[in-house]
């Protein structure tokens, strides 16, 4: 993870870091389109995406980085649960619902810090939490009794599991990001293999699309993000990454014609507003 208070940096390095984070968020935002166009079982899709991502990262893993520990185990399990729930949510509800609710992960981190670690939540964080949770409530009420409700609940579960993943990262400062990303995707593929072994048959076109999804839409942006945070504060990187939940439903609307509901637009806007407050506040204090 990046140092939250990095040393003075050259402006060109900062601009390059911002470009890396932007490219990462841009590529991540294409996930909704891939998930929608592939008529495959969610577990099959997640299996192949993680398999190809792990193969892409494999050449860059150094033998010296290899390690096994409880935090690494928790990382693999929470990562697998989070991305599986997210892909399944995309199949059961709109891409907009899935992505904005997945971005509730920082909110669950706030709650964990307050309820479990007994840490005080500062005023800007409290405002961000209140506004974002109101957005979640609007989306939930808007889909109550609707078949999409199952997808909404899975998207929220994805946010919870990503929160666990994020909290667990605090115990992994010594772990190489490349090794961790490779291992997480490898563990995900191995966990899902017994569940999808009867559903592995895909066409050549589907296989190529899954490879692009794993290599370009998943592996490459992780590399860009890890490069970007070397010259940016984590707050600024996270703020730039918020273009993902904005662009994701836009690409799906253009490619598939799936238009978010009014409740999703209103609730999603509140979630993004709350997260913007959370990430902008430290930057404004620094300026």
Secondary structure, DSSP 4 states (H G I P E B T S, - for coil): ---TTPPP--HHHHHHHHHHHHHHHHHHTTHHHHHHH--S-HHHHHHHHHHHHHHHHHTT--GGG----HHHHHHHHHHHHHHHHHHHHHHHS-HHHHHHHHTTHHHHHHHHHHHTS-PPPPHHHHHHHHHHHHHHHHHHHHHTTSTTHHHHHHHHHHHHHHHHHHHHGGG-TTS-HHHHHHHHHHHHHHHHHHHHTTS----HHHHHHHHHIIIIIIIIHHHHHHHHTTTS-HHHHHHHTTHHHHHHHHHHHHHH--PPPHHHHHHHHHHHHHHHHHHHHHHHHH-
